[in-house]
Amino acid sequence: MSGNLSEFLVDLASNPDQMAAFVADPERVFEEAGLTPDERDAVRSRDAERLNAALGGGQQMQGNTNNGAAKVKRGPARKKRPAGKKKGATKKGGRKKTGGSRKSGGAARSKKR
């Protein structure tokens, strides 16, 4: 296992100045860290399996393993409406209340006699 590679990756992920230096000149940062050509190739590949192998293979990489693409977390699935049911429908085919005005009069209000 390469302690240099492990330390390099931790420093790269946790130190914004180191990341900026790496983006500007990766070869210089590799040289300063003392990485081997295989370790450098593994970092360049951005492939979790290659990095894991370069780290010694015994450690499991945690987190993102799909080459830099963000993993999407999804919430619980919503229940689907049964076939034939429409949004806002009521049981037994009754009318849905619309919240009309009390002063509307006419057919909206029935009078008891």
C-alpha positions as CSV (number, residue, x, y, z in Angstrom):
1,M,0.0,0.0,0.0
2,S,1.2,3.5,-0.8
3,G,1.2,5.8,2.1
4,N,2.2,8.6,-0.3
5,L,-0.9,8.1,-2.5
6,S,-3.2,7.9,0.5
7,E,-1.8,11.1,2.0
8,F,-1.8,12.8,-1.4
9,L,-5.5,12.0,-1.9
10,V,-6.5,13.2,1.6
11,D,-4.5,16.4,1.2
12,L,-6.0,17.0,-2.3
13,A,-9.5,16.6,-1.0
14,S,-9.1,18.6,2.2
15,N,-6.8,21.4,1.1
16,P,-8.2,23.9,-1.4
17,D,-4.7,25.4,-2.0
18,Q,-3.3,21.9,-2.9
19,M,-6.3,21.3,-5.2
20,A,-5.7,24.7,-6.9
21,A,-2.0,23.8,-7.4
22,F,-3.0,20.4,-8.8
23,V,-5.4,21.9,-11.3
24,A,-2.7,24.4,-12.4
25,D,0.2,21.9,-12.7
26,P,-0.6,18.2,-11.8
27,E,2.9,17.0,-12.8
28,R,4.6,19.3,-10.3
29,V,2.2,18.3,-7.5
30,F,2.8,14.6,-8.4
31,E,6.6,15.1,-8.2
32,E,6.4,17.0,-4.9
33,A,4.3,14.1,-3.4
34,G,6.7,11.5,-4.7
35,L,4.1,9.4,-6.5
36,T,5.1,6.5,-8.7
37,P,4.1,6.4,-12.4
38,D,1.4,3.8,-11.6
39,E,0.0,6.0,-8.8
40,R,0.0,9.0,-11.1
41,D,-1.8,7.1,-13.8
42,A,-4.4,5.9,-11.3
43,V,-5.1,9.5,-10.2
44,R,-5.3,10.7,-13.8
45,S,-7.8,8.0,-14.7
46,R,-10.3,9.1,-11.9
47,D,-11.3,5.4,-11.8
48,A,-12.1,4.1,-8.3
49,E,-11.0,0.6,-9.1
50,R,-7.6,1.7,-10.3
51,L,-7.2,4.0,-7.3
52,N,-8.1,1.1,-5.0
53,A,-5.6,-1.1,-6.7
54,A,-2.9,1.5,-6.4
55,L,-3.7,2.0,-2.7
56,G,-3.1,-1.7,-2.2
57,G,-6.5,-3.3,-3.0
58,G,-7.3,-4.1,0.6
59,Q,-9.0,-0.8,1.3
60,Q,-12.4,0.0,0.0
61,M,-12.9,3.4,-1.5
62,Q,-15.9,5.2,0.1
63,G,-18.2,7.6,-1.6
64,N,-18.4,8.3,-5.3
65,T,-17.3,5.5,-7.5
66,N,-18.8,6.6,-10.8
67,N,-15.9,8.6,-12.3
68,G,-16.8,12.0,-10.8
69,A,-20.5,12.1,-11.5
70,A,-22.6,13.0,-8.5
71,K,-24.7,10.2,-7.0
72,V,-28.3,11.1,-6.8
73,K,-30.2,10.2,-3.6
74,R,-33.8,9.6,-4.1
75,G,-36.6,9.9,-1.5
76,P,-39.2,7.3,-0.9
77,A,-41.3,6.3,-3.8
78,R,-44.7,8.0,-4.0
79,K,-47.7,5.8,-4.1
80,K,-49.3,5.5,-7.5
81,R,-52.9,6.4,-8.0
82,P,-55.0,3.3,-9.0
83,A,-56.0,3.1,-12.6
84,G,-59.2,5.0,-13.3
85,K,-58.8,7.4,-10.4
86,K,-58.3,11.0,-11.1
87,K,-56.6,13.6,-9.0
88,G,-59.2,15.3,-6.7
89,A,-61.9,12.6,-7.2
90,T,-64.1,11.8,-4.3
91,K,-65.4,8.4,-3.1
92,K,-68.7,7.2,-4.5
93,G,-68.7,9.8,-7.2
94,G,-69.8,12.6,-4.9
95,R,-69.1,16.2,-5.8
96,K,-66.0,17.9,-4.5
97,K,-66.6,21.0,-2.4
98,T,-65.4,24.1,-4.1
99,G,-65.6,26.6,-1.2
100,G,-68.0,29.1,-2.9
101,S,-69.4,32.2,-1.2
102,R,-72.4,31.9,1.2
103,K,-74.0,34.9,-0.4
104,S,-74.1,33.4,-3.9
105,G,-77.8,32.4,-3.6
106,G,-79.7,30.5,-6.3
107,A,-78.9,26.8,-6.9
108,A,-75.8,26.9,-4.7
109,R,-78.0,27.2,-1.6
110,S,-81.0,25.1,-0.9
111,K,-83.8,26.5,1.2
112,K,-85.7,24.4,3.7
113,R,-89.5,24.9,3.9
